[in-house]
Amino acid sequence: MRCLAIAPLLALAAPALAAPVVTRIDAPGASITYAEAISPSGIVAGAYAPAHTDACGMRCGYLRMPDGTFTTFPVFAATNMGAETVLDDATVAGVYLKGHNNRGFIRSPDGTLTDIFFKKADAIVKGLDDSGIAAGQTPAPRAKTSSCARPTAT
């Protein structure tokens, strides 16, 4: 009986949950936009398909800053790409398709791209720390295996 008396009081004491705020993200010149990663400070990274053929290829990357400004970028003229993680300094890491293989990439804040790949194998970058160490996956005969690498510029 005591539990029943306390339950209504707890319900009254609980703060009202605010309605979520949804922000629509449309990369400039995109026919479709994918939001794929967000940094602690609110930088969103993702991919988009350009509405018209342009220099970036069939799939381009973007950063949307907390103030709403966009930076778009190509990833080695990829036919497909995805952002897996973004840091507060706007470093982006992810995966892109080249030929029949997935390859990892890291884009530094100054726009420099680093290609991460293993000969004749997929390489997927899933995470990145502030010191530049990347974590990801490469295929194994029966399962995916994790790997870490400190990338060097190519």
Secondary structure, 3 states (H helix, E strand, C coil): CHHHHHHHHHHHHCCCCCCCCCCCCCCCCEEEEEEEEECCCCCEEEEEEECCCCCCCCCEEEEECCCCCEEEECCCCCCCEEEEEECCCCCEEEEEEECCEEEEEEECCCCCEEEECECCECCEEEEECCCCCEEEEEECCCCEEEEEECCCCC
